[in-house]
């Protein structure tokens, strides 16, 4: 497995730590999950699709409420 050192702002590190704590994973695992989302975004963009924000109603139907841009 490759290793790397990264520099990040305090606010990004705080968000990463909060995500890791909430999901019971290490910060390394949180970063791996974030990269997996970026890979998914890239694959879907190649198919003409984009990532979105959805909400689910009481009948479990999904409604788009936003689009994730810049990834």
C-alpha positions as semicolon CSV with decimal commas, in nm:
position;residue;x (nm);y (nm);z (nm)
1;X;0,000;0,000;0,000
2;X;0,131;0,345;-0,088
3;X;0,167;0,613;0,178
4;X;0,155;0,989;0,146
5;X;0,174;1,298;0,358
6;X;-0,078;1,574;0,295
7;X;-0,118;1,925;0,431
8;X;-0,469;2,052;0,503
9;X;-0,630;2,344;0,675
10;X;-0,754;2,314;1,031
11;X;-1,114;2,336;0,912
12;X;-1,069;2,048;0,666
13;X;-0,892;1,841;0,931
14;X;-1,175;1,914;1,177
15;X;-1,434;1,805;0,920
16;X;-1,236;1,491;0,841
17;X;-1,205;1,406;1,211
18;X;-1,579;1,466;1,265
19;X;-1,668;1,239;0,971
20;X;-1,433;0,968;1,097
21;X;-1,568;0,990;1,452
22;X;-1,934;0,987;1,341
23;X;-1,877;0,684;1,118
24;X;-1,645;0,496;1,351
25;X;-1,354;0,488;1,108
26;X;-1,000;0,621;1,100
27;X;-0,912;0,945;0,925
28;X;-0,724;0,734;0,670
29;X;-1,040;0,536;0,594
30;X;-1,238;0,860;0,571
31;X;-0,992;0,987;0,310
32;X;-1,016;0,657;0,117
33;X;-1,396;0,694;0,111
34;X;-1,367;1,054;-0,010
35;X;-1,140;0,944;-0,294
36;X;-1,390;0,669;-0,384
37;X;-1,660;0,937;-0,418
38;X;-1,429;1,141;-0,643
39;X;-1,368;0,831;-0,857
40;X;-1,743;0,774;-0,884
41;X;-1,795;1,136;-0,986
42;X;-1,528;1,105;-1,256
43;X;-1,675;0,780;-1,391
44;X;-2,026;0,922;-1,403
45;X;-1,910;1,250;-1,561
46;X;-1,759;1,040;-1,845
47;X;-2,112;0,904;-1,902
48;X;-2,264;1,253;-1,910
49;X;-2,403;1,227;-1,557
50;X;-2,342;1,424;-1,238
51;X;-2,367;1,372;-0,863
52;X;-2,666;1,522;-0,691
53;X;-2,825;1,592;-0,358
54;X;-3,160;1,421;-0,311
55;X;-3,427;1,403;-0,047
56;X;-3,655;1,110;0,016
57;X;-4,025;1,155;0,084
58;X;-4,247;0,939;0,304
59;X;-4,317;0,709;0,005
60;X;-3,940;0,661;-0,043
61;X;-3,943;0,857;-0,369
62;X;-3,633;1,061;-0,440
63;X;-3,637;1,424;-0,548
64;X;-3,328;1,607;-0,669
65;X;-3,264;1,922;-0,468
66;X;-2,911;2,008;-0,584
67;X;-2,611;1,916;-0,792
68;X;-2,256;1,863;-0,670
69;X;-2,021;2,071;-0,886
70;X;-1,645;2,092;-0,904
71;X;-1,572;1,722;-0,853
